Amino acid sequence: MDNPILTTLLNRRSVRRYQPDLPSDETIQAVVRAGQQAPFACQMYSVLLSRKKKAPYHAPLLFTICVDIYKLERFMALRGWKLVTNDLSLLFLAIQDAAYAAENMVIAAESLGLGSCFLGAAPYKARRIQKEYRLPQHVFPLVQLVMGYPAESFPPRPRYPLAFTLFEDEYPALTDDQVREAMAVMDEGYLAQGYYRKQNVKIVLEDDRQETFTFENYSWTEHISRKNGQWYASPDELLEQLKACGFSWEASDLPPA
């Protein structure tokens, strides 16, 4: 379909090399305003911006999109209400609010000639970010986003086939052949672009597993399998970060009714 919005969406890429040029205030504000127009439950998010911190990939802009229940508490108090909804329920809704806004920002930036890249490790650095930005309780960094004018050009990364993503009426009984077919689309696409070879990135095997892959066959499904087959077996680290930012859903930590 010949549609400029669809073209922008389908051509979006995660950019990891940037020009030093700083986008104008007008451009930055337009990107964030586009984020604000995303759907929301209670607008339970805030966007932090830094043009001074050293951002990954030498990007000129570093955004931190936060789950923010603090502002909800503040205006409820002015209305004479006390927040009683549990943190877990609020967190799920607030994650949706923040994620929708963040994606709108990415697409708006793309339409203005900017590139961007999400940094998903923010929740595991929550206490550090909390200190750096003086976050009040009930504000939690969900994701960081670098942005600027791209200094590289490459085709969009592969995605699963649509038939492996869009299921109508019910979830199908996937056969091994169907899974392998979807894996092949991802792996062959990444290999054709030399994605891991160019970055010289390969996750080290743990637990005495023997390395059998080279950059000729190491690709997306092996990379993702090594991540999720070796890292973060316990939720404790993430739960501690959430607790430091004022979130809790354990009965012993809840205030009396």
Secondary structure as UniProt FT lines:
FT   HELIX           4..10
FT   HELIX           25..36
FT   STRAND          45..50
FT   HELIX           56..58
FT   STRAND          61..68
FT   HELIX           70..78
FT   TURN            79..80
FT   HELIX           87..111
FT   TURN            112..113
FT   STRAND          115..119
FT   TURN            120..121
FT   HELIX           122..125
FT   HELIX           126..133
FT   TURN            137..138
FT   STRAND          139..148
FT   HELIX           162..164
FT   HELIX           176..193
FT   HELIX           195..199
FT   TURN            207..208
FT   TURN            215..217
FT   HELIX           220..230
FT   HELIX           236..244
FT   TURN            245..246
FT   HELIX           251..253
//
